[in-house]
Amino acid sequence: MRAYATNKPNWVLRDGPPRLRLVSQVRDWKPHGIIAGLVLPRVAQELIRIRTPLVDTAYMLPDLRVPTVDVDHEAVGRLAAEYFLERKFNQFGFFGSESAAYSRARESAFRERVAEAGYTLSACYTEYLADLATAALWNKSTQKTQRWLRQLATPVAVLCCEDAPARYLADVCSRIGLHVPEDVALLGVGNDDLDCNLTQPALSSIAVPNERIGFEAAALLDRLMSGEIAPRKPLLLPPLHVVTRYSTDITAVEDETVQAALRCIRQRAWKDMSVDDLAQAIAVGRRLLERRFRTVLGRSVLEEINRVRVERAKELLTNTHLPITTVAERAGFANTRRLDVVFAKQTGLSPREYRRQSQTR
């Protein structure tokens, strides 16, 4: 939002938590526009009554019909499903909020893609948001969550609607003797650095375009303040990529040779490593390794190496301003031409196009 406001010298920005007791102060200030994460219905209704242009960035209460900018929650669910399916999981779970619209949208798309692959999904709901959960409800939720986890067939891949409930779920798993990721592979959403790295073990998460959401929310508010009619549909931006940490650092395959190869690829893919180097590192013949990969994963060893390298390139393109030549080198590609070819084959975009779409304008 601040980035957008740099070209608006007459804008004065004020911020505060979305609390009901602060709405009167907002009203007294007489703002020309408001951007808010509308989570609590009473706060949302009071802000609407101020009768000034309002943009929502929470997607909790879509029935309010407030103009909204957020990540594409259905795309988040599909991305999570593809991520787990690539790792050959056949047991799936979802953990999130039943009341939040964004959580329901993520679950629905996750469930639909899993069903397309021939599998079913088990879901458990809890109100993890501090504004919505009382102490009594929290204790009851913990008991329900423990029962749900115990009845899941393992290994199971679980998408959590955000990083915070994923961190909570990792703690519950530890209490009842389930291991992450060996029994329960956990994937959060938001890639919050604090939540992801405080989780034991470190949490894998889907990165969302937070800076661009803020920028586009400010741009939309500017148009509304200029008299433009509010759009009927929310502006939903695609998620960026999955940031893999230890909580999903596993592939649900029983073949020990393939497991060893995948572990080695994750550790060394961005180094100068060929298929022959990989076969030598795990002490098997190349032809045997290729045959096992085709049988178990349905793709070649080189395709898996390139897939891991492209994921690394996506992360660098999104989170840094490194030159493309440096991105290619750090992702394990011999040169930028090779990066361009492989990246376009997997994503349909050039690295430069991907960077433009994923970073703030």
SESE-445778 format. One record per residue (C-alpha): residue number from 1; residue in one letter; chain; z, y, x. Coordinates in pm, 1 decimal. Each point is the difference from the previous one (the first is absolute). Last residue first. Example, Ala and Ser with C-alpha at 12.3 -4.5 7.8 and 13.67 -1.06 7.14 Angstrom:
<rs>
- k;r;c;z;y;x
- 2;S;A;714.0;-106.0;1367.0
- 1;A;A;66.0;-344.0;-137.0
</rs>
This chain:
<rs>
- k;r;c;z;y;x
- 361;R;A;-990.0;-363.5;429.5
- 360;T;A;295.2;-231.1;49.4
- 359;Q;A;-94.0;-330.7;158.9
- 358;S;A;-124.6;-317.9;-163.9
- 357;Q;A;-345.7;104.1;-117.0
- 356;R;A;-99.1;187.0;315.1
- 355;R;A;135.7;-279.4;220.1
- 354;Y;A;-196.8;-264.0;-191.1
- 353;E;A;-318.8;204.2;35.2
- 352;R;A;58.1;30.0;376.3
- 351;P;A;65.4;-372.4;36.9
- 350;S;A;-327.0;-74.5;-185.3
- 349;L;A;37.4;-132.6;-350.7
- 348;G;A;-89.9;-321.9;-183.9
- 347;T;A;344.3;-137.1;87.1
- 346;Q;A;-54.7;-330.9;179.7
- 345;K;A;-360.2;37.6;118.3
- 344;A;A;47.4;371.0;68.9
- 343;F;A;299.0;-69.4;226.8
- 342;V;A;-182.5;-275.5;189.3
- 341;V;A;-308.4;210.2;73.3
- 340;D;A;179.6;328.1;72.7
- 339;L;A;261.2;-166.1;224.0
- 338;R;A;-275.8;-170.3;200.7
- 337;R;A;-175.2;333.7;43.2
- 336;T;A;329.7;163.9;97.2
- 335;N;A;48.5;-233.6;296.0
- 334;A;A;157.0;-332.3;103.4
- 333;F;A;220.5;-12.1;-308.7
- 332;G;A;369.8;-82.0;34.6
- 331;A;A;157.3;245.2;-244.1
- 330;R;A;120.3;222.2;284.3
- 329;E;A;-351.1;25.4;149.1
- 328;A;A;-173.8;71.0;-328.7
- 327;V;A;258.9;261.7;-95.0
- 326;T;A;-42.6;163.1;341.5
- 325;T;A;-376.7;27.0;-47.8
- 324;I;A;55.3;131.4;-353.5
- 323;P;A;203.9;289.4;140.7
- 322;L;A;370.5;-10.3;-92.3
- 321;H;A;104.7;212.3;-297.4
- 320;T;A;270.4;-242.7;-105.2
- 319;N;A;145.1;-161.2;-313.4
- 318;T;A;-307.6;-91.0;-201.0
- 317;L;A;-248.5;-88.3;273.6
- 316;L;A;268.2;-183.1;198.4
- 315;E;A;109.3;-210.6;-298.2
- 314;K;A;-357.8;-78.4;-97.8
- 313;A;A;-76.9;-104.2;360.1
- 312;R;A;290.9;-246.5;-4.0
- 311;E;A;-126.4;-150.3;-326.1
- 310;V;A;-347.2;-20.7;156.2
- 309;R;A;142.0;-189.8;298.7
- 308;V;A;176.3;-252.7;-223.6
- 307;R;A;-323.5;-66.2;-190.1
- 306;N;A;-196.8;-21.3;325.2
- 305;I;A;227.8;-271.2;136.1
- 304;E;A;-20.5;-186.1;-332.2
- 303;E;A;-380.1;18.1;-2.9
- 302;L;A;-6.1;-117.9;361.4
- 301;V;A;204.3;-309.3;-88.8
- 300;S;A;-240.0;-84.7;-280.2
- 299;R;A;73.2;8.6;-371.0
- 298;G;A;99.9;-240.3;-276.0
- 297;L;A;367.0;15.2;94.8
- 296;V;A;98.0;-367.2;32.6
- 295;T;A;-330.3;-183.0;51.0
- 294;R;A;-186.6;278.3;177.5
- 293;F;A;298.1;75.2;223.4
- 292;R;A;49.5;-369.8;84.4
- 291;R;A;-366.9;-38.0;94.0
- 290;E;A;5.0;310.4;220.8
- 289;L;A;312.9;-120.8;180.9
- 288;L;A;-145.7;-347.8;53.1
- 287;R;A;-321.3;147.7;141.1
- 286;R;A;195.2;235.3;228.2
- 285;G;A;213.1;-274.5;147.8
- 284;V;A;376.5;38.4;-18.3
- 283;A;A;260.0;137.2;242.0
- 282;I;A;139.6;294.3;-201.7
- 281;A;A;-106.2;261.6;257.4
- 280;Q;A;-320.4;-190.0;88.8
- 279;A;A;-121.0;6.2;-358.5
- 278;L;A;79.7;371.4;-21.7
- 277;D;A;-184.8;82.1;320.8
- 276;D;A;-302.0;-197.9;-122.5
- 275;V;A;4.2;195.6;-327.2
- 274;S;A;-2.6;320.5;202.9
- 273;M;A;289.4;233.7;80.3
- 272;D;A;-15.2;340.9;171.7
- 271;K;A;312.5;134.8;-168.2
- 270;W;A;21.3;126.6;-355.1
- 269;A;A;27.3;-356.1;-138.4
- 268;R;A;292.7;-94.8;227.3
- 267;Q;A;316.2;-44.1;-207.3
- 266;R;A;-153.9;-49.1;-342.2
- 265;I;A;-266.5;-228.6;152.4
- 264;C;A;266.1;-211.3;174.9
- 263;R;A;190.6;-54.7;-323.4
- 262;L;A;-322.3;-89.4;-178.2
- 261;A;A;-88.7;-251.7;270.6
- 260;A;A;343.2;-164.3;-12.0
- 259;Q;A;-16.7;-29.4;-378.7
- 258;V;A;-352.7;-142.4;18.5
- 257;T;A;114.6;-269.2;244.1
- 256;E;A;311.4;-73.8;-205.9
- 255;D;A;-200.0;-66.0;-318.0
- 254;E;A;248.8;56.4;-282.3
- 253;V;A;-140.4;329.1;-119.4
- 252;A;A;185.6;281.3;-177.8
- 251;T;A;-77.3;269.2;253.8
- 250;I;A;294.2;187.7;143.8
- 249;D;A;85.9;350.4;114.3
- 248;T;A;77.8;111.5;-355.0
- 247;S;A;352.9;137.6;60.8
- 246;Y;A;-72.6;53.1;373.1
- 245;R;A;-215.5;309.2;-32.0
- 244;T;A;-350.8;41.0;-136.7
- 243;V;A;-106.8;347.2;-112.3
- 242;V;A;-229.7;-63.8;-295.5
- 241;H;A;-274.6;254.6;-54.4
- 240;L;A;-77.7;342.7;-147.7
- 239;P;A;65.4;-5.0;-374.4
- 238;P;A;-274.3;153.7;-215.6
- 237;L;A;64.7;333.2;-176.3
- 236;L;A;79.0;30.9;-370.2
- 235;L;A;-81.5;330.0;-171.8
- 234;P;A;144.1;-45.0;-347.7
- 233;K;A;-233.7;12.0;-301.9
- 232;R;A;-19.9;271.3;-263.8
- 231;P;A;-52.8;282.8;245.4
- 230;A;A;187.6;325.0;-74.7
- 229;I;A;-224.7;286.8;-106.4
- 228;E;A;-54.4;257.6;274.4
- 227;G;A;184.6;328.5;-45.9
- 226;S;A;55.4;106.9;359.9
- 225;M;A;351.0;-149.8;-6.8
- 224;L;A;-160.8;-333.4;-87.3
- 223;R;A;-236.6;26.4;296.4
- 222;D;A;286.0;75.6;238.7
- 221;L;A;201.8;-289.2;-142.6
- 220;L;A;-292.7;-232.4;70.5
- 219;A;A;-23.0;120.7;360.1
- 218;A;A;375.9;-41.4;47.2
- 217;A;A;-14.3;-354.8;-136.8
- 216;E;A;-302.9;-72.2;221.3
- 215;F;A;189.0;104.6;313.8
- 214;G;A;314.0;-189.8;-96.0
- 213;I;A;-199.1;-315.6;-75.5
- 212;R;A;-189.4;49.3;327.3
- 211;E;A;325.0;6.0;191.7
- 210;N;A;131.3;-308.1;-178.7
- 209;P;A;-311.3;-213.7;53.9
- 208;V;A;167.4;-339.6;-53.4
- 207;A;A;84.4;-258.1;266.6
- 206;I;A;60.7;-350.0;-133.3
- 205;S;A;309.9;-147.6;162.7
- 204;S;A;126.2;-264.1;239.4
- 203;L;A;377.6;19.4;39.4
- 202;A;A;196.1;-44.1;321.7
- 201;P;A;230.7;-303.4;-24.6
- 200;Q;A;253.9;116.3;-101.7
- 199;T;A;-94.3;324.8;-172.5
- 198;L;A;99.8;313.8;188.6
- 197;N;A;-351.6;22.6;145.1
- 196;C;A;-186.7;-2.5;-330.5
- 195;D;A;250.6;218.1;-185.7
- 194;L;A;0.9;269.7;267.6
- 193;D;A;-374.7;1.0;66.4
- 192;D;A;-95.7;13.7;-367.4
- 191;N;A;-319.1;-206.9;-15.7
- 190;G;A;-43.4;82.0;-368.9
- 189;V;A;-26.0;-347.8;-150.8
- 188;G;A;196.8;-309.5;98.2
- 187;L;A;-108.7;-349.5;103.6
- 186;L;A;245.1;-288.0;39.5
- 185;A;A;-80.0;-355.1;115.9
- 184;V;A;268.8;-230.6;-138.8
- 183;D;A;75.2;-338.7;158.3
- 182;E;A;-121.8;54.4;360.6
- 181;P;A;-21.7;380.6;-32.6
- 180;V;A;290.6;60.0;-57.0
- 179;H;A;249.0;-286.8;-19.2
- 178;L;A;188.3;-101.8;-313.3
- 177;G;A;372.3;-70.3;46.7
- 176;I;A;144.9;157.2;-314.9
- 175;R;A;127.6;320.2;160.3
- 174;S;A;-305.6;42.0;222.6
- 173;C;A;-234.9;-12.2;-298.4
- 172;V;A;211.3;265.4;-173.9
- 171;D;A;-34.4;228.6;304.2
- 170;A;A;-377.3;-47.1;10.2
- 169;L;A;-8.8;83.0;-372.5
- 168;Y;A;179.6;331.4;58.9
- 167;R;A;-247.4;95.7;272.4
- 166;A;A;-285.7;-92.5;-232.8
- 165;P;A;163.8;207.4;-275.5
- 164;A;A;-10.2;305.1;231.6
- 163;D;A;-354.2;-61.9;132.2
- 162;E;A;-165.0;25.6;-340.8
- 161;C;A;-144.5;-223.0;-275.8
- 160;C;A;98.4;-313.3;188.5
- 159;L;A;-274.2;-256.0;61.1
- 158;V;A;135.3;-348.0;68.2
- 157;A;A;-181.8;-280.6;182.4
- 156;V;A;172.2;-336.4;-41.7
- 155;P;A;61.2;-280.5;247.5
- 154;T;A;167.5;-129.1;-203.0
- 153;A;A;25.6;-90.7;-367.7
- 152;L;A;202.2;263.6;-184.6
- 151;Q;A;306.5;-112.7;-197.6
- 150;R;A;251.3;128.5;254.7
- 149;L;A;-163.4;344.4;14.9
- 148;W;A;29.6;50.3;-376.4
- 147;R;A;366.1;-103.3;-11.5
- 146;Q;A;80.4;240.2;286.3
- 145;T;A;-184.6;283.5;-172.8
- 144;K;A;192.8;-53.3;-324.1
- 143;Q;A;331.7;12.8;184.6
- 142;T;A;-104.3;313.8;186.6
- 141;S;A;-116.4;163.4;-324.4
- 140;K;A;338.6;-53.4;-161.8
- 139;N;A;167.3;171.2;295.2
- 138;W;A;-246.5;293.6;-16.8
- 137;L;A;39.7;33.9;-377.0
- 136;A;A;376.3;31.1;39.9
- 135;A;A;-39.6;259.6;276.8
- 134;T;A;-244.2;202.2;-210.7
- 133;A;A;-374.4;9.0;67.0
- 132;L;A;-240.2;264.7;-132.4
- 131;D;A;46.1;300.2;226.9
- 130;A;A;63.6;-220.0;304.1
- 129;L;A;-333.2;-178.2;-44.3
- 128;Y;A;38.7;-378.7;33.8
- 127;E;A;-48.4;-86.7;-365.7
- 126;T;A;-71.9;-369.4;34.9
- 125;Y;A;-281.9;-227.3;-106.4
- 124;C;A;-95.4;-350.9;112.0
- 123;A;A;-351.8;-138.2;-13.5
- 122;S;A;-154.4;-343.9;54.1
- 121;L;A;-375.4;-11.8;59.2
- 120;T;A;-260.9;-267.9;-56.4
- 119;Y;A;-289.1;-125.3;212.8
- 118;G;A;-371.8;-73.1;-43.9
- 117;A;A;-149.6;271.1;222.0
- 116;E;A;-81.2;208.1;-307.8
- 115;A;A;364.2;-41.8;-102.6
- 114;V;A;114.1;158.8;327.9
- 113;R;A;-234.8;292.1;-65.3
- 112;E;A;139.0;49.5;-352.3
- 111;R;A;363.8;-29.0;105.8
- 110;F;A;-39.0;261.1;274.3
- 109;A;A;-186.4;231.8;-239.9
- 108;S;A;272.7;-34.2;-264.7
- 107;E;A;285.0;29.9;251.3
- 106;R;A;-132.1;323.3;147.2
- 105;A;A;-53.7;150.8;-345.6
- 104;R;A;346.7;-104.8;-117.7
- 103;S;A;158.0;158.0;308.1
- 102;Y;A;-193.6;325.3;-49.1
- 101;A;A;109.5;17.1;-364.4
- 100;A;A;368.3;-25.3;89.5
- 99;S;A;209.0;-181.7;-263.9
- 98;E;A;-29.5;-358.8;122.4
- 97;S;A;89.2;93.9;355.4
- 96;G;A;-87.0;-227.6;289.3
- 95;F;A;-20.1;-344.3;154.8
- 94;F;A;-322.6;-201.3;-19.4
- 93;G;A;-40.8;-362.0;106.4
- 92;F;A;-272.1;-227.9;129.6
- 91;Q;A;-45.4;-362.5;108.1
- 90;N;A;-341.9;-104.2;136.9
- 89;F;A;9.0;184.6;333.5
- 88;K;A;-302.7;-40.3;225.2
- 87;R;A;48.7;307.3;220.4
- 86;E;A;-320.3;154.2;-134.0
- 85;L;A;149.4;-53.0;-346.0
- 84;F;A;303.2;208.5;100.0
- 83;Y;A;-203.7;302.3;105.9
- 82;E;A;-242.6;-35.6;-289.8
- 81;A;A;291.1;2.2;-243.6
- 80;A;A;158.4;304.9;162.1
- 79;L;A;-330.1;189.8;-8.9
- 78;R;A;-43.3;-84.9;-368.4
- 77;G;A;347.0;130.3;-87.0
- 76;V;A;-49.9;322.9;195.1
- 75;A;A;-342.1;48.5;-163.3
- 74;E;A;174.6;-20.3;-337.7
- 73;H;A;243.7;266.8;114.6
- 72;D;A;-266.4;250.3;103.8
- 71;V;A;220.6;246.1;191.6
- 70;D;A;116.0;313.1;-179.9
- 69;V;A;-112.3;323.6;-160.2
- 68;T;A;96.4;60.7;-363.1
- 67;P;A;-71.2;249.9;-276.7
- 66;V;A;280.0;-38.3;-259.1
- 65;R;A;-80.8;-226.5;-292.8
- 64;L;A;368.0;-80.0;-62.0
- 63;D;A;-102.9;-360.9;-72.6
- 62;P;A;-54.3;-43.3;376.6
- 61;L;A;375.7;-12.2;73.2
- 60;M;A;55.0;-147.6;347.4
- 59;Y;A;-322.0;124.6;160.9
- 58;A;A;203.6;184.4;267.3
- 57;T;A;-221.5;289.8;117.2
- 56;D;A;-0.8;214.3;-316.6
- 55;V;A;-173.8;338.3;-27.8
- 54;L;A;127.5;284.5;-222.1
- 53;P;A;-162.5;327.3;-104.9
- 52;T;A;264.1;214.1;-176.5
- 51;R;A;145.9;-57.7;-342.9
- 50;I;A;367.5;-16.9;103.3
- 49;R;A;26.4;-265.3;-271.9
- 48;I;A;-186.3;-247.0;221.6
- 47;L;A;276.8;32.7;259.6
- 46;E;A;261.8;-82.5;-263.7
- 45;Q;A;-197.7;-304.8;-117.7
- 44;A;A;-36.5;-132.4;355.1
- 43;V;A;369.7;43.3;76.6
- 42;R;A;90.2;-185.7;-320.1
- 41;P;A;-250.6;-280.4;73.5
- 40;L;A;130.8;-66.6;354.8
- 39;V;A;-260.7;-87.3;263.3
- 38;L;A;-242.2;295.2;4.2
- 37;G;A;-71.7;58.5;368.4
- 36;A;A;-73.6;369.4;-32.1
- 35;I;A;-258.3;266.3;84.9
- 34;I;A;64.6;323.8;-188.9
- 33;G;A;-206.6;313.6;-64.2
- 32;H;A;30.9;375.4;-52.0
- 31;P;A;374.7;-21.8;53.7
- 30;K;A;240.5;196.5;-221.2
- 29;W;A;304.3;-9.5;232.8
- 28;D;A;224.9;-21.7;-307.8
- 27;R;A;-179.3;-315.0;-118.5
- 26;V;A;44.0;-169.1;338.4
- 25;Q;A;368.2;92.2;-7.4
- 24;S;A;31.9;-147.2;-349.9
- 23;V;A;-170.3;-319.5;120.5
- 22;L;A;259.3;-45.0;275.2
- 21;R;A;261.5;-174.0;-217.0
- 20;L;A;-258.4;-258.3;-109.1
- 19;R;A;-61.6;-117.4;354.3
- 18;P;A;-340.5;-47.5;163.2
- 17;P;A;109.8;89.9;355.7
- 16;G;A;-101.5;341.2;136.5
- 15;D;A;-294.0;192.4;141.7
- 14;R;A;-120.3;357.6;21.8
- 13;L;A;-343.5;115.9;111.4
- 12;V;A;-121.4;360.3;-7.5
- 11;W;A;-377.2;32.9;-30.2
- 10;N;A;-154.3;339.7;76.0
- 9;P;A;-146.7;-111.2;333.9
- 8;K;A;-195.5;-285.9;-165.2
- 7;N;A;-208.2;-154.5;278.8
- 6;T;A;307.8;-153.0;162.6
- 5;A;A;98.2;-124.1;-347.9
- 4;Y;A;-222.7;-306.6;25.7
- 3;A;A;177.4;-115.5;315.4
- 2;R;A;336.7;77.5;-159.4
- 1;M;A;-82.1;-231.6;-284.8
</rs>
